[in-house]
Amino acid sequence: NSGLTDYELRNLTGLKLYGNVFLENIPQLICQILYIIYLGNASDNTRLSFFSSFMTIVASVLIHCLQRDTSKSYVTQYDLELLRIDKKPLTPDERKVLTKRKQ
């Protein structure tokens, strides 16, 4: 998941929509329409390709609408600092032990 939180991934769905729909599928539909106009008729493959491109646009827009965050939630970030009982910072050896346990 690239290390992003669910909130950050939800915010990136707008970029996915623009990337998939506006930069990929709509130009493909335009090329297919021009191809149909040039030939004068549409073959079964061309119709199937046009339909699948159109359905991909519909699906992308629906996914974007459904995954929008409507809960108006707020993100809170916490930074944790590990201290020993005597309130002194951890020594490098103690940090290594914690890092090994984490793995």
C-alpha positions in Angstrom: 0.0 0.0 0.0 3.0 2.3 -0.4 3.0 3.3 3.3 0.1 5.7 3.0 -2.8 5.8 5.4 -6.3 5.0 4.3 -7.1 8.8 4.5 -4.2 9.6 2.2 -5.1 6.9 -0.2 -8.7 8.2 -0.3 -7.4 11.7 -1.2 -5.5 10.3 -4.1 -8.5 8.7 -5.8 -9.2 12.1 -7.5 -5.8 11.8 -9.2 -6.6 8.3 -10.2 -9.8 9.5 -11.7 -8.2 12.2 -13.7 -5.3 10.0 -14.8 -7.5 7.1 -15.9 -10.4 9.0 -17.4 -9.0 12.2 -18.9 -5.6 11.0 -19.9 -6.3 7.5 -21.0 -10.0 6.5 -21.7 -11.4 9.7 -23.3 -8.5 10.0 -25.8 -9.0 6.3 -26.6 -12.7 6.9 -27.2 -11.9 9.8 -29.5 -9.5 7.6 -31.5 -12.1 4.9 -31.7 -14.8 7.4 -32.9 -12.3 8.8 -35.5 -11.5 5.2 -36.6 -15.3 4.4 -37.0 -15.8 7.6 -39.0 -12.8 6.9 -41.2 -14.0 3.3 -42.0 -17.6 4.2 -42.3 -18.8 1.3 -40.2 -17.8 -0.3 -36.9 -16.6 -3.9 -36.6 -17.5 -6.1 -33.6 -14.1 -5.5 -32.2 -14.4 -1.8 -32.4 -17.8 -1.8 -30.8 -16.6 -4.0 -28.0 -13.5 -1.8 -27.4 -15.7 1.3 -27.4 -18.1 -0.2 -24.9 -15.4 -1.4 -22.6 -13.7 2.0 -22.6 -17.0 3.7 -21.9 -17.8 1.2 -19.0 -14.3 1.9 -17.6 -15.1 5.6 -17.5 -18.4 4.9 -15.8 -16.8 2.6 -13.2 -14.0 5.1 -12.5 -16.5 7.9 -11.8 -18.7 5.6 -9.7 -15.7 4.5 -7.6 -14.6 8.1 -7.1 -18.1 9.1 -6.0 -18.5 6.2 -3.6 -15.0 6.5 -2.0 -15.2 10.2 -1.4 -14.8 11.0 2.3 -18.1 12.4 3.5 -17.4 11.9 7.2 -15.5 15.2 7.5 -12.9 13.4 9.6 -9.7 15.0 10.7 -6.3 13.5 10.7 -4.2 13.6 13.9 -0.6 12.7 13.8 1.2 11.5 16.9 4.9 11.2 17.4 6.0 8.8 20.1 9.2 9.2 22.0 10.6 6.3 24.0 12.2 7.1 27.3 13.5 5.0 30.0 11.9 4.9 33.4 14.4 7.5 34.6 13.3 9.9 31.8 16.6 9.7 30.0 16.8 9.1 26.2 17.5 5.6 25.0 21.1 4.7 24.4 22.1 3.4 20.9 22.3 -0.1 22.3 18.8 0.0 23.7 17.5 1.4 20.3 19.1 -1.6 18.5 17.4 -4.0 20.9 14.0 -2.4 20.2 14.7 -2.4 16.5 15.5 -6.1 16.5 12.3 -6.9 18.5 10.3 -4.8 16.0 11.5 -6.9 13.1 
